[in-house]
Amino acid sequence: MDTNVHLSLMCLNRIFCNICAKVWDPALVPSLREDVVVTFSMIEWELSGAFFDVMTHLVEELAICELVHSRWM
């Protein structure tokens, strides 16, 4: 696998780990928003980004509704 693809998928994994955490710090939401933008830009550069465009709302849900894992059941 190409190094850039591997790096972008690792960043995506880190974002989902942060979003799905059972305990989270609300102060990290602005930096998580920036991570989402950068990571999705990397993914769109390497892969087709049409699939990931619908996932950008997850950080906003985290800020508004708090814990995500309880709503995904």
PyMOL Python script that loads the backbone (N, CA, C, O; Angstrom):
from pymol import cmd

cmd.read_pdbstr("""\
ATOM      1  N   MET A   1       0.849  -1.168   0.000  1.00  0.00           N
ATOM      2  CA  MET A   1       0.000   0.000   0.000  1.00  0.00           C
ATOM      3  C   MET A   1       0.900   1.238   0.000  1.00  0.00           C
ATOM      4  O   MET A   1       1.955   1.256   0.633  1.00  0.00           O
ATOM      5  N   ASP A   2       0.473   2.238  -0.701  1.00  0.00           N
ATOM      6  CA  ASP A   2       1.205   3.492  -0.765  1.00  0.00           C
ATOM      7  C   ASP A   2       1.264   4.138   0.621  1.00  0.00           C
ATOM      8  O   ASP A   2       0.321   4.023   1.403  1.00  0.00           O
ATOM      9  N   THR A   3       2.357   4.806   0.918  1.00  0.00           N
ATOM     10  CA  THR A   3       2.561   5.411   2.238  1.00  0.00           C
ATOM     11  C   THR A   3       1.518   6.486   2.530  1.00  0.00           C
ATOM     12  O   THR A   3       1.039   6.582   3.659  1.00  0.00           O
ATOM     13  N   ASN A   4       1.161   7.289   1.540  1.00  0.00           N
ATOM     14  CA  ASN A   4       0.167   8.345   1.758  1.00  0.00           C
ATOM     15  C   ASN A   4      -1.213   7.768   2.041  1.00  0.00           C
ATOM     16  O   ASN A   4      -1.945   8.297   2.877  1.00  0.00           O
ATOM     17  N   VAL A   5      -1.570   6.699   1.362  1.00  0.00           N
ATOM     18  CA  VAL A   5      -2.856   6.042   1.621  1.00  0.00           C
ATOM     19  C   VAL A   5      -2.858   5.454   3.025  1.00  0.00           C
ATOM     20  O   VAL A   5      -3.839   5.584   3.757  1.00  0.00           O
ATOM     21  N   HIS A   6      -1.775   4.818   3.393  1.00  0.00           N
ATOM     22  CA  HIS A   6      -1.663   4.227   4.720  1.00  0.00           C
ATOM     23  C   HIS A   6      -1.772   5.303   5.800  1.00  0.00           C
ATOM     24  O   HIS A   6      -2.462   5.099   6.799  1.00  0.00           O
ATOM     25  N   LEU A   7      -1.118   6.420   5.621  1.00  0.00           N
ATOM     26  CA  LEU A   7      -1.161   7.513   6.583  1.00  0.00           C
ATOM     27  C   LEU A   7      -2.560   8.100   6.701  1.00  0.00           C
ATOM     28  O   LEU A   7      -3.023   8.377   7.808  1.00  0.00           O
ATOM     29  N   SER A   8      -3.236   8.290   5.578  1.00  0.00           N
ATOM     30  CA  SER A   8      -4.590   8.854   5.621  1.00  0.00           C
ATOM     31  C   SER A   8      -5.571   7.906   6.291  1.00  0.00           C
ATOM     32  O   SER A   8      -6.462   8.357   7.010  1.00  0.00           O
ATOM     33  N   LEU A   9      -5.428   6.605   6.072  1.00  0.00           N
ATOM     34  CA  LEU A   9      -6.305   5.648   6.738  1.00  0.00           C
ATOM     35  C   LEU A   9      -6.013   5.552   8.235  1.00  0.00           C
ATOM     36  O   LEU A   9      -6.925   5.329   9.030  1.00  0.00           O
ATOM     37  N   MET A  10      -4.762   5.717   8.618  1.00  0.00           N
ATOM     38  CA  MET A  10      -4.432   5.744  10.043  1.00  0.00           C
ATOM     39  C   MET A  10      -5.028   6.976  10.722  1.00  0.00           C
ATOM     40  O   MET A  10      -5.505   6.892  11.854  1.00  0.00           O
ATOM     41  N   CYS A  11      -5.002   8.110  10.041  1.00  0.00           N
ATOM     42  CA  CYS A  11      -5.614   9.326  10.586  1.00  0.00           C
ATOM     43  C   CYS A  11      -7.123   9.174  10.698  1.00  0.00           C
ATOM     44  O   CYS A  11      -7.725   9.635  11.668  1.00  0.00           O
ATOM     45  N   LEU A  12      -7.735   8.532   9.714  1.00  0.00           N
ATOM     46  CA  LEU A  12      -9.178   8.279   9.765  1.00  0.00           C
ATOM     47  C   LEU A  12      -9.522   7.369  10.936  1.00  0.00           C
ATOM     48  O   LEU A  12     -10.533   7.577  11.608  1.00  0.00           O
ATOM     49  N   ASN A  13      -8.700   6.375  11.182  1.00  0.00           N
ATOM     50  CA  ASN A  13      -8.904   5.488  12.314  1.00  0.00           C
ATOM     51  C   ASN A  13      -8.826   6.256  13.628  1.00  0.00           C
ATOM     52  O   ASN A  13      -9.634   6.030  14.529  1.00  0.00           O
ATOM     53  N   ARG A  14      -7.861   7.159  13.742  1.00  0.00           N
ATOM     54  CA  ARG A  14      -7.715   7.954  14.957  1.00  0.00           C
ATOM     55  C   ARG A  14      -8.931   8.848  15.180  1.00  0.00           C
ATOM     56  O   ARG A  14      -9.360   9.036  16.319  1.00  0.00           O
ATOM     57  N   ILE A  15      -9.490   9.401  14.100  1.00  0.00           N
ATOM     58  CA  ILE A  15     -10.682  10.240  14.221  1.00  0.00           C
ATOM     59  C   ILE A  15     -11.851   9.425  14.742  1.00  0.00           C
ATOM     60  O   ILE A  15     -12.562   9.866  15.645  1.00  0.00           O
ATOM     61  N   PHE A  16     -12.058   8.234  14.181  1.00  0.00           N
ATOM     62  CA  PHE A  16     -13.169   7.413  14.642  1.00  0.00           C
ATOM     63  C   PHE A  16     -12.961   6.928  16.071  1.00  0.00           C
ATOM     64  O   PHE A  16     -13.928   6.781  16.818  1.00  0.00           O
ATOM     65  N   CYS A  17     -11.733   6.682  16.456  1.00  0.00           N
ATOM     66  CA  CYS A  17     -11.460   6.317  17.860  1.00  0.00           C
ATOM     67  C   CYS A  17     -11.818   7.464  18.789  1.00  0.00           C
ATOM     68  O   CYS A  17     -12.373   7.239  19.864  1.00  0.00           O
ATOM     69  N   ASN A  18     -11.509   8.685  18.392  1.00  0.00           N
ATOM     70  CA  ASN A  18     -11.858   9.842  19.215  1.00  0.00           C
ATOM     71  C   ASN A  18     -13.356  10.088  19.252  1.00  0.00           C
ATOM     72  O   ASN A  18     -13.900  10.436  20.301  1.00  0.00           O
ATOM     73  N   ILE A  19     -14.026   9.914  18.130  1.00  0.00           N
ATOM     74  CA  ILE A  19     -15.464  10.150  18.070  1.00  0.00           C
ATOM     75  C   ILE A  19     -16.226   9.101  18.876  1.00  0.00           C
ATOM     76  O   ILE A  19     -17.211   9.420  19.541  1.00  0.00           O
ATOM     77  N   CYS A  20     -15.775   7.864  18.818  1.00  0.00           N
ATOM     78  CA  CYS A  20     -16.495   6.761  19.451  1.00  0.00           C
ATOM     79  C   CYS A  20     -16.059   6.496  20.889  1.00  0.00           C
ATOM     80  O   CYS A  20     -16.508   5.521  21.493  1.00  0.00           O
ATOM     81  N   ALA A  21     -15.207   7.329  21.442  1.00  0.00           N
ATOM     82  CA  ALA A  21     -14.735   7.108  22.806  1.00  0.00           C
ATOM     83  C   ALA A  21     -15.892   7.244  23.801  1.00  0.00           C
ATOM     84  O   ALA A  21     -16.811   8.039  23.602  1.00  0.00           O
ATOM     85  N   LYS A  22     -15.827   6.465  24.859  1.00  0.00           N
ATOM     86  CA  LYS A  22     -16.864   6.539  25.882  1.00  0.00           C
ATOM     87  C   LYS A  22     -16.685   7.762  26.775  1.00  0.00           C
ATOM     88  O   LYS A  22     -17.651   8.249  27.362  1.00  0.00           O
ATOM     89  N   VAL A  23     -15.472   8.253  26.877  1.00  0.00           N
ATOM     90  CA  VAL A  23     -15.174   9.461  27.644  1.00  0.00           C
ATOM     91  C   VAL A  23     -14.407  10.397  26.723  1.00  0.00           C
ATOM     92  O   VAL A  23     -13.439   9.981  26.087  1.00  0.00           O
ATOM     93  N   TRP A  24     -14.824  11.654  26.644  1.00  0.00           N
ATOM     94  CA  TRP A  24     -14.156  12.590  25.760  1.00  0.00           C
ATOM     95  C   TRP A  24     -14.121  13.965  26.404  1.00  0.00           C
ATOM     96  O   TRP A  24     -14.913  14.274  27.294  1.00  0.00           O
ATOM     97  N   ASP A  25     -13.200  14.772  25.944  1.00  0.00           N
ATOM     98  CA  ASP A  25     -13.007  16.119  26.459  1.00  0.00           C
ATOM     99  C   ASP A  25     -13.618  17.107  25.476  1.00  0.00           C
ATOM    100  O   ASP A  25     -13.188  17.151  24.323  1.00  0.00           O
ATOM    101  N   PRO A  26     -14.602  17.903  25.884  1.00  0.00           N
ATOM    102  CA  PRO A  26     -15.207  18.873  24.958  1.00  0.00           C
ATOM    103  C   PRO A  26     -14.221  19.904  24.424  1.00  0.00           C
ATOM    104  O   PRO A  26     -14.463  20.505  23.378  1.00  0.00           O
ATOM    105  N   ALA A  27     -13.126  20.115  25.121  1.00  0.00           N
ATOM    106  CA  ALA A  27     -12.126  21.083  24.644  1.00  0.00           C
ATOM    107  C   ALA A  27     -11.399  20.580  23.406  1.00  0.00           C
ATOM    108  O   ALA A  27     -10.766  21.372  22.707  1.00  0.00           O
ATOM    109  N   LEU A  28     -11.473  19.286  23.118  1.00  0.00           N
ATOM    110  CA  LEU A  28     -10.795  18.720  21.951  1.00  0.00           C
ATOM    111  C   LEU A  28     -11.612  18.805  20.662  1.00  0.00           C
ATOM    112  O   LEU A  28     -11.109  18.454  19.595  1.00  0.00           O
ATOM    113  N   VAL A  29     -12.864  19.264  20.743  1.00  0.00           N
ATOM    114  CA  VAL A  29     -13.726  19.304  19.561  1.00  0.00           C
ATOM    115  C   VAL A  29     -13.167  20.211  18.463  1.00  0.00           C
ATOM    116  O   VAL A  29     -13.183  19.799  17.303  1.00  0.00           O
ATOM    117  N   PRO A  30     -12.673  21.421  18.754  1.00  0.00           N
ATOM    118  CA  PRO A  30     -12.117  22.238  17.656  1.00  0.00           C
ATOM    119  C   PRO A  30     -10.915  21.590  16.958  1.00  0.00           C
ATOM    120  O   PRO A  30     -10.795  21.666  15.736  1.00  0.00           O
ATOM    121  N   SER A  31     -10.042  20.964  17.716  1.00  0.00           N
ATOM    122  CA  SER A  31      -8.902  20.304  17.065  1.00  0.00           C
ATOM    123  C   SER A  31      -9.346  19.068  16.295  1.00  0.00           C
ATOM    124  O   SER A  31      -8.744  18.720  15.280  1.00  0.00           O
ATOM    125  N   LEU A  32     -10.391  18.407  16.770  1.00  0.00           N
ATOM    126  CA  LEU A  32     -10.925  17.250  16.049  1.00  0.00           C
ATOM    127  C   LEU A  32     -11.551  17.688  14.736  1.00  0.00           C
ATOM    128  O   LEU A  32     -11.439  16.985  13.732  1.00  0.00           O
ATOM    129  N   ARG A  33     -12.211  18.845  14.730  1.00  0.00           N
ATOM    130  CA  ARG A  33     -12.763  19.382  13.474  1.00  0.00           C
ATOM    131  C   ARG A  33     -11.651  19.627  12.462  1.00  0.00           C
ATOM    132  O   ARG A  33     -11.802  19.297  11.286  1.00  0.00           O
ATOM    133  N   GLU A  34     -10.542  20.199  12.905  1.00  0.00           N
ATOM    134  CA  GLU A  34      -9.422  20.441  12.012  1.00  0.00           C
ATOM    135  C   GLU A  34      -8.832  19.133  11.500  1.00  0.00           C
ATOM    136  O   GLU A  34      -8.463  19.031  10.330  1.00  0.00           O
ATOM    137  N   ASP A  35      -8.741  18.130  12.377  1.00  0.00           N
ATOM    138  CA  ASP A  35      -8.229  16.822  11.961  1.00  0.00           C
ATOM    139  C   ASP A  35      -9.118  16.189  10.899  1.00  0.00           C
ATOM    140  O   ASP A  35      -8.623  15.555   9.967  1.00  0.00           O
ATOM    141  N   VAL A  36     -10.431  16.360  11.041  1.00  0.00           N
ATOM    142  CA  VAL A  36     -11.364  15.797  10.062  1.00  0.00           C
ATOM    143  C   VAL A  36     -11.152  16.450   8.700  1.00  0.00           C
ATOM    144  O   VAL A  36     -11.118  15.760   7.680  1.00  0.00           O
ATOM    145  N   VAL A  37     -11.010  17.755   8.675  1.00  0.00           N
ATOM    146  CA  VAL A  37     -10.828  18.459   7.409  1.00  0.00           C
ATOM    147  C   VAL A  37      -9.523  18.028   6.736  1.00  0.00           C
ATOM    148  O   VAL A  37      -9.502  17.750   5.537  1.00  0.00           O
ATOM    149  N   VAL A  38      -8.453  17.974   7.500  1.00  0.00           N
ATOM    150  CA  VAL A  38      -7.152  17.597   6.938  1.00  0.00           C
ATOM    151  C   VAL A  38      -7.173  16.146   6.457  1.00  0.00           C
ATOM    152  O   VAL A  38      -6.678  15.841   5.372  1.00  0.00           O
ATOM    153  N   THR A  39      -7.743  15.259   7.261  1.00  0.00           N
ATOM    154  CA  THR A  39      -7.764  13.841   6.904  1.00  0.00           C
ATOM    155  C   THR A  39      -8.621  13.590   5.667  1.00  0.00           C
ATOM    156  O   THR A  39      -8.223  12.830   4.784  1.00  0.00           O
ATOM    157  N   PHE A  40      -9.790  14.219   5.594  1.00  0.00           N
ATOM    158  CA  PHE A  40     -10.626  14.015   4.420  1.00  0.00           C
ATOM    159  C   PHE A  40      -9.996  14.623   3.173  1.00  0.00           C
ATOM    160  O   PHE A  40     -10.211  14.126   2.068  1.00  0.00           O
ATOM    161  N   SER A  41      -9.225  15.685   3.336  1.00  0.00           N
ATOM    162  CA  SER A  41      -8.487  16.231   2.193  1.00  0.00           C
ATOM    163  C   SER A  41      -7.433  15.244   1.712  1.00  0.00           C
ATOM    164  O   SER A  41      -7.238  15.062   0.510  1.00  0.00           O
ATOM    165  N   MET A  42      -6.754  14.607   2.667  1.00  0.00           N
ATOM    166  CA  MET A  42      -5.762  13.585   2.298  1.00  0.00           C
ATOM    167  C   MET A  42      -6.426  12.411   1.591  1.00  0.00           C
ATOM    168  O   MET A  42      -5.895  11.889   0.610  1.00  0.00           O
ATOM    169  N   ILE A  43      -7.582  11.999   2.087  1.00  0.00           N
ATOM    170  CA  ILE A  43      -8.288  10.869   1.478  1.00  0.00           C
ATOM    171  C   ILE A  43      -8.768  11.223   0.085  1.00  0.00           C
ATOM    172  O   ILE A  43      -8.658  10.410  -0.833  1.00  0.00           O
ATOM    173  N   GLU A  44      -9.303  12.429  -0.088  1.00  0.00           N
ATOM    174  CA  GLU A  44      -9.758  12.840  -1.414  1.00  0.00           C
ATOM    175  C   GLU A  44      -8.597  12.945  -2.394  1.00  0.00           C
ATOM    176  O   GLU A  44      -8.779  12.743  -3.594  1.00  0.00           O
ATOM    177  N   TRP A  45      -7.413  13.259  -1.894  1.00  0.00           N
ATOM    178  CA  TRP A  45      -6.244  13.343  -2.761  1.00  0.00           C
ATOM    179  C   TRP A  45      -5.840  11.963  -3.262  1.00  0.00           C
ATOM    180  O   TRP A  45      -5.442  11.813  -4.418  1.00  0.00           O
ATOM    181  N   GLU A  46      -5.938  10.959  -2.406  1.00  0.00           N
ATOM    182  CA  GLU A  46      -5.483   9.608  -2.740  1.00  0.00           C
ATOM    183  C   GLU A  46      -6.606   8.706  -3.267  1.00  0.00           C
ATOM    184  O   GLU A  46      -6.380   7.889  -4.160  1.00  0.00           O
ATOM    185  N   LEU A  47      -7.801   8.852  -2.721  1.00  0.00           N
ATOM    186  CA  LEU A  47      -8.922   7.967  -3.060  1.00  0.00           C
ATOM    187  C   LEU A  47     -10.113   8.813  -3.501  1.00  0.00           C
ATOM    188  O   LEU A  47     -10.047  10.042  -3.487  1.00  0.00           O
ATOM    189  N   SER A  48     -11.185   8.163  -3.887  1.00  0.00           N
ATOM    190  CA  SER A  48     -12.419   8.868  -4.209  1.00  0.00           C
ATOM    191  C   SER A  48     -13.044   9.355  -2.911  1.00  0.00           C
ATOM    192  O   SER A  48     -13.316   8.555  -2.015  1.00  0.00           O
ATOM    193  N   GLY A  49     -13.272  10.638  -2.803  1.00  0.00           N
ATOM    194  CA  GLY A  49     -13.768  11.208  -1.558  1.00  0.00           C
ATOM    195  C   GLY A  49     -15.271  11.257  -1.445  1.00  0.00           C
ATOM    196  O   GLY A  49     -15.781  11.723  -0.425  1.00  0.00           O
ATOM    197  N   ALA A  50     -16.014  10.797  -2.447  1.00  0.00           N
ATOM    198  CA  ALA A  50     -17.469  10.884  -2.428  1.00  0.00           C
ATOM    199  C   ALA A  50     -18.073  10.098  -1.267  1.00  0.00           C
ATOM    200  O   ALA A  50     -19.103  10.500  -0.726  1.00  0.00           O
ATOM    201  N   PHE A  51     -17.461   9.001  -0.880  1.00  0.00           N
ATOM    202  CA  PHE A  51     -17.988   8.178   0.207  1.00  0.00           C
ATOM    203  C   PHE A  51     -17.851   8.879   1.549  1.00  0.00           C
ATOM    204  O   PHE A  51     -18.715   8.727   2.413  1.00  0.00           O
ATOM    205  N   PHE A  52     -16.796   9.637   1.736  1.00  0.00           N
ATOM    206  CA  PHE A  52     -16.497  10.223   3.034  1.00  0.00           C
ATOM    207  C   PHE A  52     -17.128  11.594   3.250  1.00  0.00           C
ATOM    208  O   PHE A  52     -17.068  12.112   4.365  1.00  0.00           O
ATOM    209  N   ASP A  53     -17.722  12.194   2.242  1.00  0.00           N
ATOM    210  CA  ASP A  53     -18.315  13.524   2.404  1.00  0.00           C
ATOM    211  C   ASP A  53     -19.482  13.517   3.381  1.00  0.00           C
ATOM    212  O   ASP A  53     -19.734  14.519   4.050  1.00  0.00           O
ATOM    213  N   VAL A  54     -20.186  12.417   3.471  1.00  0.00           N
ATOM    214  CA  VAL A  54     -21.344  12.367   4.364  1.00  0.00           C
ATOM    215  C   VAL A  54     -20.943  12.172   5.817  1.00  0.00           C
ATOM    216  O   VAL A  54     -21.803  12.259   6.694  1.00  0.00           O
ATOM    217  N   MET A  55     -19.679  11.912   6.110  1.00  0.00           N
ATOM    218  CA  MET A  55     -19.248  11.633   7.475  1.00  0.00           C
ATOM    219  C   MET A  55     -18.738  12.861   8.219  1.00  0.00           C
ATOM    220  O   MET A  55     -18.380  12.759   9.392  1.00  0.00           O
ATOM    221  N   THR A  56     -18.697  14.002   7.576  1.00  0.00           N
ATOM    222  CA  THR A  56     -18.150  15.186   8.231  1.00  0.00           C
ATOM    223  C   THR A  56     -19.057  15.713   9.330  1.00  0.00           C
ATOM    224  O   THR A  56     -18.608  16.511  10.153  1.00  0.00           O
ATOM    225  N   HIS A  57     -20.297  15.302   9.374  1.00  0.00           N
ATOM    226  CA  HIS A  57     -21.228  15.777  10.392  1.00  0.00           C
ATOM    227  C   HIS A  57     -21.017  15.099  11.746  1.00  0.00           C
ATOM    228  O   HIS A  57     -21.601  15.538  12.737  1.00  0.00           O
ATOM    229  N   LEU A  58     -20.220  14.070  11.819  1.00  0.00           N
ATOM    230  CA  LEU A  58     -20.055  13.321  13.065  1.00  0.00           C
ATOM    231  C   LEU A  58     -19.444  14.160  14.175  1.00  0.00           C
ATOM    232  O   LEU A  58     -19.822  13.990  15.334  1.00  0.00           O
ATOM    233  N   VAL A  59     -18.523  15.048  13.872  1.00  0.00           N
ATOM    234  CA  VAL A  59     -17.917  15.898  14.901  1.00  0.00           C
ATOM    235  C   VAL A  59     -18.941  16.909  15.405  1.00  0.00           C
ATOM    236  O   VAL A  59     -18.970  17.224  16.595  1.00  0.00           O
ATOM    237  N   GLU A  60     -19.778  17.417  14.511  1.00  0.00           N
ATOM    238  CA  GLU A  60     -20.831  18.340  14.943  1.00  0.00           C
ATOM    239  C   GLU A  60     -21.811  17.635  15.872  1.00  0.00           C
ATOM    240  O   GLU A  60     -22.260  18.222  16.857  1.00  0.00           O
ATOM    241  N   GLU A  61     -22.147  16.388  15.573  1.00  0.00           N
ATOM    242  CA  GLU A  61     -23.024  15.623  16.463  1.00  0.00           C
ATOM    243  C   GLU A  61     -22.375  15.413  17.819  1.00  0.00           C
ATOM    244  O   GLU A  61     -23.054  15.438  18.845  1.00  0.00           O
ATOM    245  N   LEU A  62     -21.084  15.210  17.830  1.00  0.00           N
ATOM    246  CA  LEU A  62     -20.362  15.035  19.079  1.00  0.00           C
ATOM    247  C   LEU A  62     -20.461  16.293  19.931  1.00  0.00           C
ATOM    248  O   LEU A  62     -20.650  16.206  21.144  1.00  0.00           O
ATOM    249  N   ALA A  63     -20.338  17.454  19.313  1.00  0.00           N
ATOM    250  CA  ALA A  63     -20.409  18.715  20.050  1.00  0.00           C
ATOM    251  C   ALA A  63     -21.828  18.997  20.549  1.00  0.00           C
ATOM    252  O   ALA A  63     -22.001  19.571  21.624  1.00  0.00           O
ATOM    253  N   ILE A  64     -22.837  18.600  19.783  1.00  0.00           N
ATOM    254  CA  ILE A  64     -24.225  18.907  20.145  1.00  0.00           C
ATOM    255  C   ILE A  64     -24.819  17.855  21.073  1.00  0.00           C
ATOM    256  O   ILE A  64     -25.386  18.187  22.113  1.00  0.00           O
ATOM    257  N   CYS A  65     -24.689  16.587  20.696  1.00  0.00           N
ATOM    258  CA  CYS A  65     -25.387  15.506  21.390  1.00  0.00           C
ATOM    259  C   CYS A  65     -24.495  14.698  22.325  1.00  0.00           C
ATOM    260  O   CYS A  65     -24.970  13.788  23.004  1.00  0.00           O
ATOM    261  N   GLU A  66     -23.244  15.016  22.364  1.00  0.00           N
ATOM    262  CA  GLU A  66     -22.233  14.339  23.174  1.00  0.00           C
ATOM    263  C   GLU A  66     -21.989  12.917  22.701  1.00  0.00           C
ATOM    264  O   GLU A  66     -21.796  12.712  21.503  1.00  0.00           O
ATOM    265  N   LEU A  67     -21.989  11.941  23.568  1.00  0.00           N
ATOM    266  CA  LEU A  67     -21.485  10.608  23.260  1.00  0.00           C
ATOM    267  C   LEU A  67     -22.142   9.962  22.039  1.00  0.00           C
ATOM    268  O   LEU A  67     -23.364   9.828  21.973  1.00  0.00           O
ATOM    269  N   VAL A  68     -21.322   9.573  21.094  1.00  0.00           N
ATOM    270  CA  VAL A  68     -21.810   9.009  19.837  1.00  0.00           C
ATOM    271  C   VAL A  68     -22.153   7.544  19.971  1.00  0.00           C
ATOM    272  O   VAL A  68     -23.133   7.086  19.383  1.00  0.00           O
ATOM    273  N   HIS A  69     -21.378   6.801  20.726  1.00  0.00           N
ATOM    274  CA  HIS A  69     -21.556   5.345  20.773  1.00  0.00           C
ATOM    275  C   HIS A  69     -22.926   4.964  21.326  1.00  0.00           C
ATOM    276  O   HIS A  69     -23.440   3.901  20.977  1.00  0.00           O
ATOM    277  N   SER A  70     -23.528   5.778  22.162  1.00  0.00           N
ATOM    278  CA  SER A  70     -24.847   5.445  22.694  1.00  0.00           C
ATOM    279  C   SER A  70     -25.958   5.682  21.657  1.00  0.00           C
ATOM    280  O   SER A  70     -27.039   5.105  21.770  1.00  0.00           O
ATOM    281  N   ARG A  71     -25.700   6.518  20.661  1.00  0.00           N
ATOM    282  CA  ARG A  71     -26.706   6.761  19.617  1.00  0.00           C
ATOM    283  C   ARG A  71     -26.557   5.811  18.445  1.00  0.00           C
ATOM    284  O   ARG A  71     -27.460   5.733  17.611  1.00  0.00           O
ATOM    285  N   TRP A  72     -25.447   5.083  18.350  1.00  0.00           N
ATOM    286  CA  TRP A  72     -25.223   4.186  17.230  1.00  0.00           C
ATOM    287  C   TRP A  72     -25.712   2.781  17.497  1.00  0.00           C
ATOM    288  O   TRP A  72     -25.476   1.892  16.679  1.00  0.00           O
ATOM    289  N   MET A  73     -26.367   2.551  18.578  1.00  0.00           N
ATOM    290  CA  MET A  73     -26.830   1.185  18.892  1.00  0.00           C
ATOM    291  C   MET A  73     -27.967   0.775  18.004  1.00  0.00           C
ATOM    292  O   MET A  73     -28.477  -0.338  18.128  1.00  0.00           O
TER     293      MET A  73
END
""", "prot")
cmd.dss("prot")
cmd.show_as("cartoon", "prot")
cmd.util.cbc("prot")
cmd.orient("prot")
